[in-house]
Amino acid sequence: MDESLVGKDAPQLQGTSFQIVGNNWASQAFDETSYLVLYNRAFCIAPNETRERVISSILLYNCGIASHIMGVSRGSSQDLLHAITFYKYALRILLEVHEDDEDSTELLLLALYNNLGHASIQLFHVDDAEYYIRCLREELGMDDGDDTFAGAAELPMISDEDYELFCFNVALPVEFIVAPAA
């Protein structure tokens, strides 16, 4: 993989076939219209990746994150709608293979649920946002009646930093997270 494209500090998670590219989530400016933080990292496909559905999901996710960032920075609902479309296609494809390969696709699945929730909130699609946040909570092992998480140890393919972002995003009750700002 070309180091100039991803940088020397791009995390390579053990057992995965992709690298993560992007900013530290904690350095993002918080958006006053949402309590959710955007997972702003893209994925690089490793040269040895042969699973076509995983490759397709990664490519669609990356198109989604590009549209999502443009939509937020420009205030463009059209870009956000494009992001949602890319994410939904990526999610549909990924769910076909996720159960057979949970460990190596878990981070991508969490990123998709998180960003679908974020984009939906940005567009005031409250029902959709609630659905995706509930999916994110479920993937993290946090049921609606339970305020505890599965724990980072149960999700070994996810860095502590990424795990913290997703937990931060679902720490509040769903109804509070998706409530439109006044």
C-alpha positions in Angstrom: 0.0 0.0 0.0 1.3 3.4 -0.9 2.4 5.1 2.4 2.0 8.5 0.9 -1.7 8.0 0.5 -2.5 6.8 4.1 0.4 8.1 6.1 2.6 6.2 8.5 0.2 6.5 11.4 -2.8 5.0 9.7 -4.0 2.2 12.0 -4.0 -1.3 10.6 -6.2 -3.4 12.8 -5.0 -7.0 13.3 -7.2 -9.4 11.4 -8.7 -6.9 9.0 -8.1 -6.4 5.4 -8.2 -2.6 5.4 -6.7 0.5 7.0 -8.4 3.4 8.5 -7.7 6.9 7.1 -8.9 10.1 8.7 -8.9 12.4 11.6 -9.0 11.7 15.3 -12.7 12.0 16.1 -12.0 13.9 19.3 -10.5 16.7 17.3 -13.7 17.4 15.4 -15.7 20.5 16.2 -19.0 19.5 17.6 -22.0 20.3 15.4 -24.6 22.3 17.3 -27.4 20.6 15.3 -26.6 17.1 16.5 -25.3 15.2 19.6 -23.9 12.5 17.3 -20.3 12.8 16.2 -19.6 11.8 12.6 -17.2 8.9 12.1 -15.1 10.8 9.6 -12.6 8.1 8.6 -12.4 6.4 5.2 -11.1 2.8 4.7 -8.3 1.7 2.4 -8.6 -1.8 0.9 -5.6 -4.0 1.4 -4.1 -5.6 -1.7 -4.9 -9.1 -0.4 -8.6 -8.4 0.0 -10.5 -10.7 -2.3 -14.1 -10.6 -0.9 -16.0 -8.7 -3.5 -18.9 -7.7 -1.3 -16.5 -6.3 1.4 -14.6 -4.4 -1.3 -17.9 -3.0 -2.7 -19.1 -2.0 0.8 -15.9 -0.2 1.5 -16.0 1.7 -1.8 -19.6 2.7 -1.3 -18.9 3.7 2.3 -16.0 5.9 1.1 -18.2 7.6 -1.5 -20.7 8.1 1.3 -18.2 9.7 3.7 -17.0 12.0 0.9 -20.6 13.2 0.2 -21.3 13.4 3.9 -18.4 15.7 4.7 -19.3 17.9 1.7 -22.9 18.0 2.8 -22.0 19.1 6.3 -19.4 21.6 5.3 -21.6 23.1 2.5 -24.9 22.8 4.3 -26.1 20.8 1.3 -29.1 18.4 1.9 -28.5 17.0 -1.6 -25.0 15.9 -0.6 -26.3 14.4 2.6 -29.0 12.5 0.7 -26.3 11.1 -1.6 -24.3 10.0 1.4 -27.3 8.2 2.8 -27.9 6.4 -0.5 -24.2 5.3 -0.7 -24.4 4.2 3.0 -27.6 2.2 2.5 -26.2 0.4 -0.5 -23.0 -0.4 1.4 -25.0 -1.6 4.4 -27.3 -3.8 2.3 -24.2 -5.5 0.7 -22.3 -5.8 4.0 -25.2 -7.4 5.9 -25.1 -10.3 3.3 -21.6 -11.2 4.5 -21.4 -9.8 8.1 -22.6 -12.8 10.0 -20.1 -15.0 8.3 -17.2 -12.6 8.9 -18.2 -10.4 11.9 -14.7 -9.8 13.2 -13.3 -8.2 10.1 -16.4 -6.2 9.1 -17.6 -5.0 12.6 -15.9 -1.6 12.4 -17.4 -0.9 8.9 -20.9 -1.9 10.1 -20.6 0.4 13.2 -19.4 3.3 11.0 -22.3 2.8 8.6 -24.9 2.8 11.4 -23.3 5.8 13.1 -23.1 7.8 9.9 -26.5 6.9 8.7 -27.8 8.2 12.0 -25.8 11.3 11.8 -26.9 12.2 8.2 -30.5 11.4 9.1 -30.4 13.8 12.1 -28.8 16.5 9.8 -31.8 16.1 7.5 -34.3 15.9 10.4 -35.3 12.4 9.5 -36.0 11.5 13.1 -37.5 8.1 12.6 -34.6 7.0 10.4 -32.1 8.4 12.9 -33.7 6.6 15.8 -33.6 3.3 13.8 -29.9 3.6 13.0 -28.9 4.6 16.5 -30.8 1.7 17.9 -28.9 -0.6 15.4 -25.6 1.0 16.6 -26.6 0.4 20.3 -27.5 -3.2 19.5 -24.2 -3.9 17.7 -22.4 -2.5 20.7 -24.3 -4.9 22.9 -26.3 -2.2 24.6 -30.0 -3.1 24.7 -32.7 -0.5 25.2 -33.3 -1.6 28.8 -29.6 -1.9 29.6 -27.1 1.0 29.9 -24.0 -1.1 29.8 -21.9 -1.8 26.7 -20.4 -5.1 25.6 -17.0 -3.7 26.2 -14.0 -3.2 24.0 -12.7 -6.6 24.8 -15.7 -8.2 23.1 -14.9 -6.2 19.9 -11.2 -6.9 19.4 -11.1 -5.6 15.8 -12.0 -2.0 16.9 -9.5 0.4 18.4 -10.2 1.9 21.8 -10.5 5.3 20.2 -13.2 4.2 17.7 -15.0 2.2 20.4 -15.1 5.4 22.5 -16.6 7.4 19.7 -19.4 4.9 19.1 -20.1 4.6 22.8 -20.1 8.4 23.2 -22.7 8.6 20.4 -25.1 6.2 22.1 -24.6 7.1 25.7 -27.6 9.3 25.8 -31.2 7.9 25.4 -32.1 7.7 21.7 -35.0 10.1 22.1 -32.6 12.8 23.4 -30.0 12.2 20.7 -32.4 12.7 17.8 -34.4 15.6 19.2 -34.1 18.5 16.8 -32.1 21.4 18.3 -34.1 24.4 19.3 
